[in-house]
Amino acid sequence: MRDVQKGYEFAKEYYKEFGIDVDKAIEICDKTPISMHCWQGDDVAGFEKKDGGLSGGIQATGNYPGAARNPEELRADIEKAMEFIPGELKLNIHANYQEADTFVDRNEIEPKHFENWANWAKAKGIGLDFNPTYFSHPKSEKGTLSAADEETRKFWIEHGIRCRKIGQYFYKTTGKPCVINHWTPDGDKEFPVDTLSPRLRLKDSYDKIFKATKLVKGVVDGIESKVFGIGVESYTVGSHEFCMGYVMNAKKDHIIMTLDTGHYHPTEMVSAKLSSIFTFSDSVLLHVSRPVRWDSDHVVAFDDETKAIMEELVRMDKLKDTYIATDFFDASINRISAWVTGLRNVRKAMLYALLQPNEKMKEIEASGDVSARLAYTQEFKAAPFSLVWDYYCQKTGKKVGLDWLSDVQKYEKDVLSRR
C-alpha cells in the first residue's frame, strides 16, 4: 500500500526548491468551484412529460444500462459521483429537468417546477447553475431565438425570460450566484442566401430577454457559440463572431462569453483564446469536454489542452474570474464513472497548473531568456505532481488513485443494474 503522506512530503520538498507553496496550491484548487452537469446521468433526456429524443444537432451515443429514469434516481447518482470528486462543486441543470405533475411547456416554467432541485442543493450547501433548453422540442425544428416565425420566436424569448427568473430563484435559495448559459442550435443544413436576418433576430431576442429581466439579481449569463451541429452543417446563427460581438457590445457585467472546448474547428484551441477574451472582459464561462475530431462531448481527459487551459488561467491569475463547468455525455460507459473521471481530471489539471513556478517563468520570459523559459516549462511536465494529487484526494476523503472505482462498480451492481 502506498505511503501517501511520505510521497507528499517528498513532493513538497521538491516544489519548495522552486518557491512553490504546495499547501497554498491545494487550498486554491479546493476552493475553486466546478459546476458538474446533471445531463451525463440520463443522456440529456430530462423529465418533461413528453415523447421524443434529442434534436438540435446533438446526440448521445451508446446504450449502457442504468441511466437515471426520474429525478430521484438522478440525484442519487449525482450524490454517488460527488463522493469521489474533490473540491467545491456546483450543479448545472437544464430547463428540461423540471419536475411537474403534468406537462408544462417551456414558455410556462416557473421556480416551483425546480423547487426539489433548489431544496436539494441548499441541503447540500452547493450552488445551482442553469441552462435554457432551446433544443429537443417541436418548436425548435425551424429555429428558436432566430426563427423567422414571430410566434415561435416569442415562445423562445419567453422561455429565456423565465429561465433568468428561475436563476434568480436559485440564487436566493442557495445564496450562490447562478450562471446561466444560452446556446441555440439555430442554423441551416445548406448554404443560406440571407445570413444577416437570422442574426439580427437572434440579437433582438437576446435584447428582449435581458430587457425584460433587467431587475433580476444574482445571475450571470454566458453566450455560447458553435461551429455547426448535425443537420445544420453549413450555417450557424450563433457563431463565435456573433457571440463575441454580442457580449462585447452589450457592455454589461452579467453578460459574458462562453467558451466550449468542443465548439471550434479542430485546429482551434480554447487555451489560445482565453487571453484575448480577458483583454476585453472581466470573466469567462468555460465549458470543458473532450472533442474527438469535433464536438463529440467525450469525457474530459487529463490531456494537453485541458492542462493548457488551466495553465493559462493560473498564469493570468484569472482562475477566480472563470466560471468552470463540465459538459459531456457518454452513454457508452458507466455514467457515474464518466462523471468521476471527467470531474477529477478537470480538478487534476487545475492543481497541475498551480504547481508550477509561474512567477519565476514570467521573470525569465521578461528577461528575454527564451532558452531557460523552454527548459522550465518542459521540466515541470515531469514534476512529482501525482504525489500531491494523491495527498489532496486523501485529505478530502475522495479516495486515492483508482480506489473509487470498486465503489462505483458495486453501486452499478446493487443499484444501476436493477433499473
Order of alpha helices (4+ residues) and beta strands (2+ residues): alpha-alpha-beta-alpha-beta-alpha-beta-alpha-beta-beta-alpha-beta-beta-alpha-beta-alpha-beta-alpha-beta-alpha-alpha-alpha-alpha-alpha
